[in-house]
Amino acid sequence: MYNRAAISFSPSLTEGWALPPAEVMACGCALVCTNIGGHADYSFENETALLVGPKNINEMVEKISMLLNDVSLRKRLAQNSRSLITSNFSWNKNVQKLQEIFYKALEKNTVIKTN
């Protein structure tokens, strides 16, 4: 479904780490999203996405219209965002990071034996 779209819009008011926008980016879709914390790890203004203020309807219309009317901008954002997501947020990278965290935690802690 994501691969059929050229533009995606995430107007969230609040999110943890918003997965659907990251998924559309991985599929090569240009993104317009709100500039909230849940989008901050992967949405960078005019690099990987176009950002809008939450509840700012005029800005939302303006940014979506920009992507509808500027094919080169839409393609550039889509390519940049796909590259960012696929290179920085792969399962293998995340598993490797998690393992490193576990190993560091184990090195810092000693097991105390009780009788």
Stockholm file with secondary structure:
# STOCKHOLM 1.0

chainA/1-115         MYNRAAISFSPSLTEGWALPPAEVMACGCALVCTNIGGHADYSFENETALLVGPKNINEMVEKISMLLNDVSLRKRLAQNSRSLITSNFSWNKNVQKLQEIFYKALEKNTVIKTN
#=GR chainA/1-115 SS CGGGCSEEEECCSCCSSCHHHHHHHHTTCEEEEECSGGGTTTCCBTTTBEEECTTCHHHHHHHHHHHHHCHHHHHHHHHHHHHHHHHHSCHHHHHHHHHHHHHHHHHHCCCCCCC
#=GC SS_cons         CGGGCSEEEECCSCCSSCHHHHHHHHTTCEEEEECSGGGTTTCCBTTTBEEECTTCHHHHHHHHHHHHHCHHHHHHHHHHHHHHHHHHSCHHHHHHHHHHHHHHHHHHCCCCCCC
//
